[in-house]
Amino acid sequence: MTSERRDIVDIDGVHGKSSESKRGDAKSRNEKPQRRFLSILFRCCNTYGRLYPDAERTRYEGRCPKCGARVEAGIGPGGTNRNLFDTH
């Protein structure tokens, strides 16, 4: 007798499961939803920080955590695989 192994894959919208129910499950486990950001080296103060998307999701924006210098990075088609940038 041989045993058959079956892998189970959950797909959003199949068998009544949706992203809303998964988000609800995460909230019930006190997990924070992941928020997109870019890591950036602020050369002005030689420190790291993060840029977060604006409300329209057209650009990332933020400020240097030490001196408050403002930085923006546009969001375009195709994007990039990089997740660490620096200012000029």
N, C-alpha and C positions, 0 to 999 in steps of 0.2 A: 504494500500500500504506500503510495507517495503522497506527500502533503503538498498542496498547491498554495503558493503565496500570492496574496493580492495586495497591491498598494492602493491606498485610498487618497484621492486628491480632491480637496474642496475647491469648487469654482463658484465665484460670486453669481448669484441668480439661479443656481441649479439646486434642486431639492429644497427650495424654500429658504436657503441661506443667502443673505445679502451683506453688502459692506456695512449697512446700518446695524445689523445684528452683531457683526464682529466688533464694530466700534462700541456698541453697548456692552459687549462682554469685556472689552478692554477697560472701559470706565468702571465696570463693577469690580475689576481686579486692581483698581487704583493706578492704572498705567496711564501715563501721559501720551497723547497722540504725537507722532513724530512731526516735527515742524521743519521744513526745508530751510537751509541756510548755506551761506558761503563762508568759509574760514578765510580770514584776511590778515596779512601782516601790515600793520600801520607803521611805515618807515619813519613817520614824523616823531614817534615816541618809542619805536622799537618794541611794540607790543602787539599781541594778537587779539582779534575780536571777531565778531560775526556780523554778516549782512543778512537781513531777512527780506522776503518779497513784500512789495507794497500791496495795497488792497486790490488793485487792478491786475496784479501779477505781470506787470510790464517791465519791472526792474527790481533789483535788490538795492536796499539802502540801509545806511547805518552811520554811526559816528565812532571816532576813535575813543576808546574808554578813558584815555588820560587827558587829551587836550580838546576833544569834542569836534575835531575836524570831520566834515561831512564827506561821505563817499557814496557813489551810486554805480551800479553795474547793470547795463541793459540785459533784458532777456530776449533772445532772438530765436528764430527757427533753427533747428539742428542742435543747438546747445553745445555743451562741452562735457567731457568726462572729468575735467579737473575739479577739485574741490578746495584747493588752497591757492590764494592769489596774494599779491602785494601791491601797495600803492606806490606811485612814482614820486 
